Amino acid sequence: MQFTHEHREIQATLKRYIDEHINPHVDEWEAAEIFPAHEVFKGLGQLGLLGLTKPEAFGGAGLDYSYSLAMAEALGHIHCGGVPMAIGVQTDMATPALARFGSDELRAQFLAPAIAGDMVGCIGVSEPGAGSDVSAIKTTARKDGDDYVISGQKMWITNSLQADWMCMLVNTSEGPAHKNKSLVMVPLRENGKTVKGFEVGQKIRKIGMNSSDTGLLFFDEVRVPQRYRIGAEGAGFIYQMQQFQEERLWAAASCIQSLSNCIQWTVDYAQDRQLFGATLADQQWVQFKLAEMKTEVESLRALTYQACEHYVAGEDVTEWATMAKLKAGRLNRLVPDTCLQFWGGMGYTWENKVSRMFRDGRLASIGGGADEVMLGILAKTMGLQKSSLRR
Ligand SMILES: Cc1cc2nc3c(=O)[nH]c(=O)nc-3n(C[C@H](O)[C@H](O)[C@H](O)COP(=O)(O)OP(=O)(O)OC[C@H]3O[C@@H](n4cnc5c(N)ncnc54)[C@H](O)[C@@H]3O)c2cc1C
């Protein structure tokens, strides 16, 4: 896959916005453990960056997924992982199913304002008792007249301290766990107030991604019209698995630039740092490690671009997106850890940019499907799992 002039223009526009409106505030937002999502998203929305692949009828640009990939990559210029992740939730995690399967009414009410940057969205899949095993979620949407009445808990939800709505996976009936779920659009806040029955139980403190707010949320008989369901009843598990493909492609693409930055910062530092009568970069061990990691990051780029090419061609990319996400998780542990070592004590300080990557990047092996979940999917696509485990 080759980026065109248009891809590069989108990246340049985003980078200018990052340099002017995001990076100067990142340290402050990291310390506050939240960033002003409405303000940042409004700016991105005005530049047309929140709906690159979304339908033009709802304010999107109607482009193919390679443009989303170009944007995800350029988000790596942000000096932390939390703000890019929050933006990715809005563009590639909470909205793909809504854009593809939502009714026109739902898309006008929730997608168009999300693309314009007037509303902040979040994706509610995980719960205290169900993360890797999505089929085990307990939150229910009981039918009452024309409404659903939703009760349960959602945990680890990015953007949820500020979000106006949630794309929520709920059980809409009894029955087999892969056929009883639906995705429902749930308003969380209206006119600055939380809706009746919805409560933030806790803002979760984390070792990294600090500028991104993460919530434990309670739903006690929250009422939404049944027409807020995305697509067919009972198809939610399948829709979410499809939505995960974009989340995983995005996760892989969004770390290519930041991993490259981490290596380059360390090259610069090693060339400057004096020890034993030479520079740190004069040590062949350091040279070889840095060279090897650059090769690994370029392998991730090649894999992710290839996955994207297949996706743009309309193919099922379960296997490609899974491999790219797995590789991204692995490199987010290897690269910042190895680089941090070369910074010595400086790498162990809180403010150091490599140490922030070390903390932020650790999530890549856990969120959006842990490494082991990726390996399980690959084992299945390779026909390796025992027949009793095949679903
Ligand atoms: C900062 C942050 C932001 C997040 N944002 C969101 C969000 O916006 N929306 C949302 O819905 N969720 C979100 N999540 C949740 C995230 O997707 C889950 O944490 C993740 O899916 C893992 O689930 P779990 O934490 O319940 O771990 P568990 O499911 O309990 O798994 C624990 C560990 O078990 C291992 N494991 C899992 N499966 C297997 C297996 N088959 N074989 C062997 N080992 C295995 C893995 O090492 C895994 O890390 C977020 C999480 C974090 C930390």
Ligand as a Chemical Component Dictionary entry (heavy atoms), coordinates in Angstrom:
data_LIG
# 
_chem_comp.id                   LIG 
_chem_comp.type                 NON-POLYMER 
_chem_comp.pdbx_formal_charge   0 
_chem_comp.three_letter_code    LIG 
# 
loop_
_chem_comp_atom.comp_id 
_chem_comp_atom.atom_id 
_chem_comp_atom.alt_atom_id 
_chem_comp_atom.type_symbol 
_chem_comp_atom.charge 
_chem_comp_atom.model_Cartn_x 
_chem_comp_atom.model_Cartn_y 
_chem_comp_atom.model_Cartn_z 
_chem_comp_atom.pdbx_ordinal 
LIG C1  C1  C 0 -6.964  1.604   29.975 1  
LIG C2  C2  C 0 -8.010  0.668   29.466 2  
LIG C3  C3  C 0 -8.954  1.142   28.576 3  
LIG C4  C4  C 0 -9.975  0.280   28.105 4  
LIG N1  N1  N 0 -10.979 0.785   27.322 5  
LIG C5  C5  C 0 -12.073 0.007   27.056 6  
LIG C6  C6  C 0 -13.223 0.562   26.414 7  
LIG O1  O1  O 0 -13.239 1.734   26.035 8  
LIG N2  N2  N 0 -14.301 -0.253  26.215 9  
LIG C7  C7  C 0 -14.315 -1.557  26.605 10 
LIG O2  O2  O 0 -15.313 -2.236  26.391 11 
LIG N3  N3  N 0 -13.230 -2.109  27.222 12 
LIG C8  C8  C 0 -12.126 -1.355  27.457 13 
LIG N4  N4  N 0 -11.030 -1.899  28.099 14 
LIG C9  C9  C 0 -11.083 -3.288  28.541 15 
LIG C10 C10 C 0 -10.126 -4.212  27.820 16 
LIG O3  O3  O 0 -10.566 -4.479  26.518 17 
LIG C11 C11 C 0 -9.998  -5.464  28.698 18 
LIG O4  O4  O 0 -9.203  -5.078  29.828 19 
LIG C12 C12 C 0 -9.363  -6.623  27.995 20 
LIG O5  O5  O 0 -10.228 -7.139  27.002 21 
LIG C13 C13 C 0 -8.983  -7.755  28.958 22 
LIG O6  O6  O 0 -10.067 -8.089  29.770 23 
LIG P1  P1  P 0 -9.887  -8.185  31.380 24 
LIG O7  O7  O 0 -9.196  -6.952  31.834 25 
LIG O8  O8  O 0 -11.208 -8.480  31.955 26 
LIG O9  O9  O 0 -8.894  -9.372  31.589 27 
LIG P2  P2  P 0 -9.295  -10.935 31.655 28 
LIG O10 O10 O 0 -10.305 -11.236 30.624 29 
LIG O11 O11 O 0 -9.575  -11.286 33.059 30 
LIG O12 O12 O 0 -7.922  -11.578 31.201 31 
LIG C14 C14 C 0 -6.769  -11.504 32.052 32 
LIG C15 C15 C 0 -5.583  -12.068 31.329 33 
LIG O13 O13 O 0 -5.837  -13.448 31.040 34 
LIG C16 C16 C 0 -5.081  -13.817 29.928 35 
LIG N5  N5  N 0 -5.936  -14.511 28.977 36 
LIG C17 C17 C 0 -7.104  -14.092 28.461 37 
LIG N6  N6  N 0 -7.616  -15.010 27.622 38 
LIG C18 C18 C 0 -6.741  -16.037 27.572 39 
LIG C19 C19 C 0 -6.662  -17.270 26.881 40 
LIG N7  N7  N 0 -7.642  -17.635 26.029 41 
LIG N8  N8  N 0 -5.599  -18.073 27.093 42 
LIG C20 C20 C 0 -4.633  -17.716 27.946 43 
LIG N9  N9  N 0 -4.621  -16.555 28.634 44 
LIG C21 C21 C 0 -5.657  -15.728 28.453 45 
LIG C22 C22 C 0 -4.485  -12.552 29.320 46 
LIG O14 O14 O 0 -3.121  -12.429 29.690 47 
LIG C23 C23 C 0 -5.291  -11.466 29.965 48 
LIG O15 O15 O 0 -4.579  -10.242 30.072 49 
LIG C24 C24 C 0 -9.989  -1.076  28.518 50 
LIG C25 C25 C 0 -9.000  -1.539  29.393 51 
LIG C26 C26 C 0 -8.045  -0.697  29.877 52 
LIG C27 C27 C 0 -7.032  -1.236  30.870 53 
# 
loop_
_chem_comp_bond.comp_id 
_chem_comp_bond.atom_id_1 
_chem_comp_bond.atom_id_2 
_chem_comp_bond.value_order 
_chem_comp_bond.pdbx_ordinal 
LIG C1  C2  SING 1  
LIG C2  C3  SING 2  
LIG C2  C26 DOUB 3  
LIG C3  C4  DOUB 4  
LIG C4  N1  SING 5  
LIG C4  C24 SING 6  
LIG N1  C5  DOUB 7  
LIG C5  C6  SING 8  
LIG C5  C8  SING 9  
LIG C6  O1  DOUB 10 
LIG C6  N2  SING 11 
LIG N2  C7  SING 12 
LIG C7  O2  DOUB 13 
LIG C7  N3  SING 14 
LIG N3  C8  DOUB 15 
LIG C8  N4  SING 16 
LIG N4  C9  SING 17 
LIG N4  C24 SING 18 
LIG C9  C10 SING 19 
LIG C10 O3  SING 20 
LIG C10 C11 SING 21 
LIG C11 O4  SING 22 
LIG C11 C12 SING 23 
LIG C12 O5  SING 24 
LIG C12 C13 SING 25 
LIG C13 O6  SING 26 
LIG O6  P1  SING 27 
LIG P1  O7  DOUB 28 
LIG P1  O8  SING 29 
LIG P1  O9  SING 30 
LIG O9  P2  SING 31 
LIG P2  O10 DOUB 32 
LIG P2  O11 SING 33 
LIG P2  O12 SING 34 
LIG O12 C14 SING 35 
LIG C14 C15 SING 36 
LIG C15 O13 SING 37 
LIG C15 C23 SING 38 
LIG O13 C16 SING 39 
LIG C16 N5  SING 40 
LIG C16 C22 SING 41 
LIG N5  C17 SING 42 
LIG N5  C21 SING 43 
LIG C17 N6  DOUB 44 
LIG N6  C18 SING 45 
LIG C18 C19 SING 46 
LIG C18 C21 DOUB 47 
LIG C19 N7  SING 48 
LIG C19 N8  DOUB 49 
LIG N8  C20 SING 50 
LIG C20 N9  DOUB 51 
LIG N9  C21 SING 52 
LIG C22 O14 SING 53 
LIG C22 C23 SING 54 
LIG C23 O15 SING 55 
LIG C24 C25 DOUB 56 
LIG C25 C26 SING 57 
LIG C26 C27 SING 58 
# 
